[in-house]
Every structure is written in structure tokens, then in C-alpha cells.
């Protein structure tokens, strides 16, 4: 398979572990092992201390799948396939799509959500948000993109990188559109649970639609990206069976220690999510004041959900050059829009890390020194 380089990941590979101030991270403040073990219930601690470091069940530890199922309404443990999150995207795209198919995807977005389709030989239409009074995806725009050849609709809410989301009614209408046209939906739900109000949280597409397949995991909402534990959920039995067999050619099974740590975190989910939302809210308020202060330099729309936002640089300078100069001069990493294949002069900020205020202060120093 020939596929283009993953621009966002290549950019992170260059700066993530060298730049001292990361202002573009999309995950929440990572938990330490000590913090997680302190949250663990006695049963999961026993699993941890008595763990055998052998192979694990390919679909995932039965107790892990039982805990995951509690995040859904109509998904059973037997309808859950654990995987590395990126692996889930790879498997789903390769088992749903074929050369000549057409997909529609939310855009800008995480590159693998559309790049794998290109590599398979599909045509791709991009459902882009409007930006009147904040980022929003209009269903009328989506309808205009659907053709008789459309096989798959790819969505991501809360949305990376704009922070947009849908209302519950909009999601129901979207599913009606997919049903009417006999289209699969792949729903990237990696930021589910990071809505600012509980009433905003959308149901999983896999709960609502038989031909829906949803991706979730420990990386973002649960602040445990290092576990490399995610999962796919679907009620489509034929597709699930195909995916489970395909996994024999990728990771085969998950890491045994990661599975037990994931069980601990899922059992402490309310505490973890509350902690993450608290960090986000504090930082979001700080960002609001920052962008008000520098409104002559940036256009900023407050995100509606999730830990990231996508401001626009108002200056004539190309944002990619701006971000490069910033990281070289102040060690502050921002993601320019080009890593999303997006033409706007935008950049991504992540605000779920505890050191965001310190990174933002360095960013402000740069603005004062370079822009006056």
C-alpha cells in the first residue's frame, strides 16, 4: 500500500519531544501511573499484581470489554473490539471501502480519516464547517455532497481541530440521511465525554445505527494516551466479524498491562473526566482573555466542545512561517493549518494540559517582541 506521509504526526515527531512548550496537544493532562493506581479499586489492583505477561484475548480482556460497554446504551461486550486507536481507523477503512467508492468526511480532520480512503482508490468529498458566529457543520452542505456512489460518511464530534459539535437533533437527522442513502457511518468519538455540559454529550453512533461504527479509547477523554488502548463498536455482525479477523494481521492482541490499567481508569471514569474538564474550563477562560487582548492579531471562536480550538492569524504572514518562527524563538509549538491540508491561516491550540498557561505566557512574550 502506498500512502502519503501523515503531516500532523510528522510535525509532532519533529517538535513534540524537543520543544519545551507544547501548546497544541489534543489530549488531556496525562495521568501518572502513581495517580492511576491510587484510584484503582481492590479488584483491579489484584489483577495488576497477579498479571501474567502473556498474550491476551484478541477482542480484548473480557472485564475490559464489560467496562467499555457501560459507556454505551445498546452495545454489548461482544460488540466491542479493542485495538490501538489509529489501528481502528486503518481496519475500518480497509474493510468497508473498495476502489471506486465515494466517501464524505468532516474536514479539516485527522489525516487518516480520509487519506486511507485515497490510498484504497476512493474519491473523497469534504464536509467543511461554516464559520458564522463560530464553527458549525450544516447538514444542508452534507446533503449536497452525497452521491449514488457514497459508501461511507466519516464524522468526528467533538471536532478536531475546530471544537465544533452537533446537537442531538442534528445527529439524529444525520443518521436519517445515512439510512436513506444506505451509507455506513464511521464516527470518530475520541473526544466523547469532553463536552462542557453533560446535556451536550451525544450518543454513540454505534448505539443509534446498525451500520454505524464508532471509535473511542483511552487517549483523550481518559488522559492515558500511553496505554495505546482504543476500541471499535458496531452492531453490524458481519462487519464486526470481518474486523476481528483482519486484526490478526495488525496487532493481534493488546498489551496485557495496558488492558488492566484501562480497566482501572474506566472504573474511575467520573473522577478522571471531572478532573480533565476542570483543567479545560480554567484554561478556556484564560484563552478567552488572551484572544480578547490580541483581537487585532487573531480571529477566535470559542469551541463548543472538546480540548482544542482553531484560531486564525489575521496578519499577512503565512501561519506556517509564524509557527516555525515561534517554536524556534520561544520553544512554543503550535500546529499550522497545513498539517490538516487546510488552506486557511489557522493554527491549533490545545488547552487540556496544566502547563498551558506557562506556554501561553511564552507565546505572549513572542507577540510582544515580534509584533509590538
KOLSE-685331 format. One record per residue (C-alpha): y, z, x; residue in three letters; residue number from 1. Coordinates in Angstrom, 3 decimals. Each point is the difference from the previous one (the first is absolute). Layout:
<pts>
Y;Z;X;ALA;NUM
...
</pts>
This chain:
<pts>
0.000;0.000;0.000;UNK;1
3.443;-0.932;1.287;UNK;2
2.844;2.196;-1.165;UNK;3
3.621;0.468;1.050;UNK;4
1.023;3.106;1.951;UNK;5
0.869;3.008;-2.166;UNK;6
3.732;0.189;0.719;UNK;7
0.601;3.520;-1.265;UNK;8
-2.966;1.462;1.866;UNK;9
0.921;-1.855;3.202;UNK;10
3.528;1.423;-0.269;UNK;11
-1.371;3.516;-0.474;UNK;12
-2.383;-0.515;2.920;UNK;13
3.005;-0.659;2.218;UNK;14
2.172;2.938;-1.048;UNK;15
-1.942;2.608;-2.009;UNK;16
-1.161;1.998;3.013;UNK;17
2.883;-0.768;2.338;UNK;18
3.128;0.435;-2.125;UNK;19
0.894;3.721;-0.313;UNK;20
1.548;-0.368;-3.473;UNK;21
-2.053;-1.723;-2.692;UNK;22
2.163;-0.765;-3.017;UNK;23
-2.347;-2.503;-1.658;UNK;24
-3.257;1.893;-0.541;UNK;25
-1.555;-0.586;-3.416;UNK;26
-2.299;3.021;0.060;UNK;27
0.804;3.639;-0.687;UNK;28
0.371;2.694;2.670;UNK;29
-3.543;0.099;1.444;UNK;30
-1.975;3.162;-0.572;UNK;31
-1.481;1.688;3.039;UNK;32
-3.675;0.878;0.100;UNK;33
0.971;3.663;0.054;UNK;34
2.084;-0.387;-3.157;UNK;35
-2.741;-1.868;-1.831;UNK;36
-2.743;2.451;0.937;UNK;37
2.214;2.850;-1.220;UNK;38
0.082;-1.664;-3.441;UNK;39
-3.754;-0.543;-0.189;UNK;40
-2.152;1.795;-2.536;UNK;41
-3.118;1.865;1.265;UNK;42
-2.380;-2.738;-1.115;UNK;43
1.754;-2.771;1.935;UNK;44
0.377;2.270;3.061;UNK;45
-3.763;0.462;-0.076;UNK;46
-0.438;-3.773;-0.136;UNK;47
2.284;-0.259;3.031;UNK;48
-1.728;2.578;2.189;UNK;49
-3.505;-1.237;-0.866;UNK;50
0.845;-3.704;0.210;UNK;51
-2.596;-2.314;1.507;UNK;52
1.663;-2.784;1.985;UNK;53
-2.288;-2.766;-1.135;UNK;54
0.423;-2.978;-2.293;UNK;55
1.409;0.573;-3.466;UNK;56
-0.725;-1.631;-3.358;UNK;57
1.593;-3.450;-0.079;UNK;58
1.875;0.465;-3.320;UNK;59
1.252;3.387;1.234;UNK;60
-1.112;3.637;-0.073;UNK;61
-1.024;0.876;-3.587;UNK;62
2.309;3.038;-0.022;UNK;63
2.865;-2.123;1.281;UNK;64
-0.499;-2.553;-2.763;UNK;65
-0.161;2.828;-2.540;UNK;66
3.388;1.302;1.176;UNK;67
1.487;-3.494;0.032;UNK;68
-1.167;-0.601;-3.578;UNK;69
2.185;2.916;-1.133;UNK;70
3.052;-2.142;0.814;UNK;71
-0.966;-2.429;-2.769;UNK;72
-0.672;0.111;-3.728;UNK;73
-2.846;-2.470;-0.471;UNK;74
-1.358;-0.509;3.545;UNK;75
-3.317;1.628;0.884;UNK;76
-1.219;0.851;3.527;UNK;77
-2.328;-3.023;-0.162;UNK;78
3.028;-2.287;-0.410;UNK;79
1.588;1.149;3.276;UNK;80
-0.559;-1.676;3.368;UNK;81
1.473;1.799;2.993;UNK;82
1.394;-2.075;2.846;UNK;83
2.848;-0.167;2.469;UNK;84
3.045;-0.950;-2.135;UNK;85
0.673;-3.276;1.804;UNK;86
-3.711;-0.767;-0.184;UNK;87
0.267;0.328;-3.778;UNK;88
2.626;-2.747;-0.124;UNK;89
-2.106;-2.217;2.271;UNK;90
-3.192;0.472;-2.028;UNK;91
1.625;-0.523;-3.371;UNK;92
1.828;-3.177;0.985;UNK;93
-3.087;-1.555;1.550;UNK;94
-2.203;0.769;-2.990;UNK;95
2.406;-0.992;-2.767;UNK;96
1.641;-3.076;1.484;UNK;97
-1.205;-3.455;1.034;UNK;98
1.689;-3.038;1.483;UNK;99
2.280;-1.635;-2.526;UNK;100
0.672;3.128;-2.048;UNK;101
3.529;1.047;-0.848;UNK;102
1.324;3.547;0.280;UNK;103
3.239;1.661;-1.025;UNK;104
1.154;2.995;2.029;UNK;105
2.849;2.472;-0.020;UNK;106
2.288;-0.881;2.910;UNK;107
1.206;1.094;2.498;UNK;108
-3.179;1.879;0.724;UNK;109
-2.620;1.138;2.453;UNK;110
-1.068;-3.213;1.708;UNK;111
-3.741;0.250;-0.568;UNK;112
0.579;-0.004;-3.773;UNK;113
0.794;-3.723;0.227;UNK;114
-0.858;-1.140;3.543;UNK;115
-3.761;0.303;-0.504;UNK;116
0.336;-2.245;-3.053;UNK;117
1.764;-2.599;2.145;UNK;118
-2.800;0.194;2.573;UNK;119
-2.614;-0.562;-2.726;UNK;120
1.801;-3.176;-1.062;UNK;121
1.827;1.265;-3.076;UNK;122
3.492;-0.827;-1.171;UNK;123
2.339;2.974;-0.424;UNK;124
2.946;0.540;-2.341;UNK;125
2.308;2.924;0.680;UNK;126
1.227;2.239;-2.804;UNK;127
3.277;1.220;1.429;UNK;128
2.150;2.825;-1.348;UNK;129
3.465;-0.361;-1.392;UNK;130
2.659;2.235;1.445;UNK;131
2.443;0.606;-2.826;UNK;132
0.716;3.742;-0.125;UNK;133
-3.038;0.685;2.165;UNK;134
-3.222;-1.771;0.906;UNK;135
-2.089;-0.988;-3.038;UNK;136
-2.841;-2.398;-0.751;UNK;137
0.512;-2.068;-3.158;UNK;138
-3.118;-0.989;-1.971;UNK;139
1.717;-3.195;-1.146;UNK;140
0.086;-1.088;3.651;UNK;141
-3.696;0.790;0.319;UNK;142
-0.923;-2.124;-3.029;UNK;143
1.808;-2.982;1.512;UNK;144
-2.198;0.189;3.113;UNK;145
-3.388;0.006;-1.730;UNK;146
-1.922;-3.280;-0.194;UNK;147
-3.395;-1.102;-1.298;UNK;148
-1.343;0.449;3.541;UNK;149
1.197;3.592;0.420;UNK;150
-2.992;2.122;0.957;UNK;151
1.628;3.220;1.187;UNK;152
3.135;2.042;-0.556;UNK;153
0.824;2.371;2.866;UNK;154
2.320;2.914;-0.775;UNK;155
1.253;3.021;1.920;UNK;156
1.731;2.852;-1.861;UNK;157
1.719;2.143;1.160;UNK;158
1.113;-3.004;1.982;UNK;159
0.084;-0.364;3.761;UNK;160
2.739;-0.530;1.188;UNK;161
2.551;0.128;-2.855;UNK;162
-1.073;3.190;-1.781;UNK;163
-0.116;-1.849;-3.335;UNK;164
-2.552;0.808;-2.676;UNK;165
-0.922;-0.994;-3.554;UNK;166
0.226;1.997;-3.191;UNK;167
-3.231;0.823;-1.813;UNK;168
0.846;-2.582;-2.660;UNK;169
0.639;-2.645;2.650;UNK;170
-3.360;0.696;1.626;UNK;171
-1.759;-0.341;-3.362;UNK;172
1.801;-3.313;-0.611;UNK;173
-0.974;-1.192;3.483;UNK;174
-3.653;0.723;-0.723;UNK;175
0.278;-1.907;-3.301;UNK;176
1.281;-2.993;1.972;UNK;177
-2.980;0.220;2.363;UNK;178
-2.495;0.314;-2.869;UNK;179
1.490;-2.947;-1.857;UNK;180
-0.332;-2.197;3.080;UNK;181
-3.346;1.441;1.201;UNK;182
1.511;1.139;3.297;UNK;183
-1.272;2.735;2.317;UNK;184
2.515;2.646;1.038;UNK;185
-0.050;1.571;3.450;UNK;186
2.174;3.106;-0.168;UNK;187
1.134;1.586;3.258;UNK;188
0.541;3.609;-1.118;UNK;189
0.348;1.594;3.428;UNK;190
3.225;1.779;-1.055;UNK;191
-1.308;1.224;-3.347;UNK;192
0.941;3.638;-0.558;UNK;193
3.258;-0.339;1.932;UNK;194
2.077;-0.677;-3.113;UNK;195
2.993;2.335;-0.226;UNK;196
-0.856;1.110;-3.540;UNK;197
-3.551;0.564;-1.240;UNK;198
0.860;-1.928;-3.167;UNK;199
0.589;-3.100;2.157;UNK;200
-3.527;-0.130;1.373;UNK;201
-1.855;-3.099;-1.074;UNK;202
-3.654;-0.063;-0.919;UNK;203
-2.261;-1.765;2.456;UNK;204
-0.566;-3.645;-0.883;UNK;205
-3.723;0.591;0.475;UNK;206
0.190;2.516;-2.866;UNK;207
1.681;-2.499;-2.299;UNK;208
-1.589;-3.381;0.694;UNK;209
-3.627;-0.991;0.624;UNK;210
1.050;-2.784;2.375;UNK;211
2.364;2.296;1.843;UNK;212
-0.761;1.299;3.465;UNK;213
2.102;2.792;1.462;UNK;214
0.566;1.181;3.552;UNK;215
0.903;3.616;0.806;UNK;216
-0.596;2.329;2.935;UNK;217
0.981;2.972;2.113;UNK;218
2.611;-1.717;2.187;UNK;219
3.221;0.325;-2.001;UNK;220
-0.149;2.393;-2.966;UNK;221
-2.259;2.473;1.803;UNK;222
1.707;-0.176;3.436;UNK;223
-3.283;-0.685;1.811;UNK;224
0.268;-3.528;1.389;UNK;225
-2.106;0.969;3.005;UNK;226
-3.096;0.548;-2.134;UNK;227
-0.182;-3.753;-0.751;UNK;228
-1.479;0.766;-3.412;UNK;229
0.818;-2.136;-3.019;UNK;230
-1.879;-1.378;-2.982;UNK;231
-0.288;-2.818;-2.492;UNK;232
-0.591;0.679;-3.693;UNK;233
-1.059;-2.500;-2.654;UNK;234
-1.955;-0.071;-3.247;UNK;235
-1.140;-3.578;0.687;UNK;236
-3.634;0.684;0.905;UNK;237
-0.662;-3.462;1.455;UNK;238
3.027;0.184;2.271;UNK;239
-0.806;3.555;1.064;UNK;240
-3.545;-1.007;0.991;UNK;241
1.359;-2.930;2.022;UNK;242
2.528;2.199;1.785;UNK;243
-2.611;2.649;0.829;UNK;244
-2.228;-2.646;1.597;UNK;245
2.926;-1.558;1.896;UNK;246
0.819;3.370;1.553;UNK;247
-3.248;-0.284;1.983;UNK;248
1.858;-2.539;2.136;UNK;249
3.101;2.145;0.570;UNK;250
-0.118;3.771;0.563;UNK;251
-3.392;0.612;-1.705;UNK;252
0.957;3.634;-0.633;UNK;253
2.852;2.444;0.499;UNK;254
0.556;2.642;2.684;UNK;255
-1.924;3.157;-0.900;UNK;256
2.754;2.447;1.113;UNK;257
2.671;-2.018;-1.803;UNK;258
-1.934;0.143;-3.253;UNK;259
-0.199;3.810;0.046;UNK;260
3.677;0.332;0.906;UNK;261
0.837;-2.360;-2.867;UNK;262
-1.984;2.208;-2.399;UNK;263
2.066;2.992;1.145;UNK;264
3.251;-1.862;-0.569;UNK;265
-0.962;-1.301;-3.426;UNK;266
-0.881;3.525;-1.116;UNK;267
3.455;1.111;1.198;UNK;268
1.758;-3.086;-1.388;UNK;269
2.564;1.817;-2.146;UNK;270
1.256;2.035;2.950;UNK;271
0.110;-2.992;2.350;UNK;272
1.812;-2.290;-2.412;UNK;273
2.526;2.697;-0.906;UNK;274
0.707;0.535;3.713;UNK;275
0.478;-3.733;0.589;UNK;276
2.273;-0.477;-3.004;UNK;277
2.140;2.915;1.168;UNK;278
0.564;-1.641;3.398;UNK;279
0.764;-3.319;-1.677;UNK;280
2.528;1.477;-2.419;UNK;281
1.894;1.824;2.734;UNK;282
0.123;-3.121;2.150;UNK;283
0.898;-2.275;-2.901;UNK;284
3.069;2.130;-0.701;UNK;285
0.985;-0.256;3.666;UNK;286
-0.421;-3.779;-0.116;UNK;287
2.156;-0.229;-3.093;UNK;288
2.895;1.705;1.794;UNK;289
-0.547;-2.141;3.114;UNK;290
0.156;-3.306;-1.884;UNK;291
2.994;1.119;-2.008;UNK;292
1.777;0.807;3.265;UNK;293
-0.923;-3.373;1.521;UNK;294
0.287;-2.128;-3.135;UNK;295
2.138;-2.515;1.904;UNK;296
-2.970;-0.731;2.272;UNK;297
-2.952;0.122;-2.402;UNK;298
-1.063;-0.783;-3.549;UNK;299
-2.423;2.673;-1.175;UNK;300
-1.858;0.377;-3.270;UNK;301
-1.671;3.356;-0.468;UNK;302
-3.772;-0.498;-0.268;UNK;303
-1.677;0.817;-3.297;UNK;304
-3.260;1.281;1.525;UNK;305
-1.798;0.355;3.316;UNK;306
1.057;1.003;3.540;UNK;307
1.795;-3.154;1.175;UNK;308
3.190;-1.906;-0.714;UNK;309
1.349;-3.443;0.924;UNK;310
3.766;-0.052;0.696;UNK;311
1.929;-3.135;0.919;UNK;312
2.228;-0.372;3.052;UNK;313
3.360;-1.371;-1.204;UNK;314
1.195;-1.004;3.451;UNK;315
-0.253;-3.589;1.197;UNK;316
-2.402;1.107;2.725;UNK;317
-3.640;-0.963;-0.526;UNK;318
-1.937;3.119;-0.979;UNK;319
-2.804;-0.731;2.480;UNK;320
2.530;0.055;2.859;UNK;321
1.561;3.136;-1.472;UNK;322
-3.372;1.804;-0.087;UNK;323
-0.873;-1.113;3.530;UNK;324
3.309;1.243;1.395;UNK;325
-0.386;3.296;-1.872;UNK;326
-3.446;0.759;1.392;UNK;327
1.014;-0.979;3.522;UNK;328
3.252;1.999;-0.024;UNK;329
-0.959;3.087;-2.012;UNK;330
-3.787;-0.087;-0.251;UNK;331
0.187;-0.268;-3.801;UNK;332
-2.556;-2.328;-1.572;UNK;333
0.818;-1.893;-3.185;UNK;334
-2.060;-2.822;-1.498;UNK;335
1.955;-3.249;-0.461;UNK;336
-0.702;-2.215;-3.009;UNK;337
-1.574;-2.699;2.176;UNK;338
-3.188;2.056;0.377;UNK;339
-0.425;-0.502;-3.761;UNK;340
0.751;-3.741;0.225;UNK;341
3.038;0.836;-2.123;UNK;342
3.219;-1.946;0.485;UNK;343
2.471;2.737;-0.954;UNK;344
1.983;2.043;2.525;UNK;345
-1.920;3.122;-1.011;UNK;346
-1.835;2.707;1.903;UNK;347
-2.461;2.748;-0.955;UNK;348
0.646;3.713;0.197;UNK;349
-2.711;2.597;-0.578;UNK;350
1.074;3.440;-1.181;UNK;351
-3.159;2.102;-0.316;UNK;352
0.018;1.377;3.545;UNK;353
1.542;3.366;0.921;UNK;354
1.849;-1.489;2.981;UNK;355
1.789;-2.615;-2.096;UNK;356
3.355;1.882;0.158;UNK;357
-0.147;0.034;3.824;UNK;358
-0.809;-3.717;0.100;UNK;359
2.782;-0.714;-2.477;UNK;360
2.451;1.940;2.176;UNK;361
-0.864;-2.241;2.963;UNK;362
0.461;-3.007;-2.263;UNK;363
3.456;1.291;-0.927;UNK;364
0.878;0.466;3.663;UNK;365
-0.864;-3.637;0.550;UNK;366
2.178;-1.116;-2.912;UNK;367
2.956;1.991;1.298;UNK;368
-0.364;-1.298;3.562;UNK;369
-0.690;-3.639;-0.828;UNK;370
1.764;-0.650;-3.265;UNK;371
2.911;2.404;0.070;UNK;372
</pts>
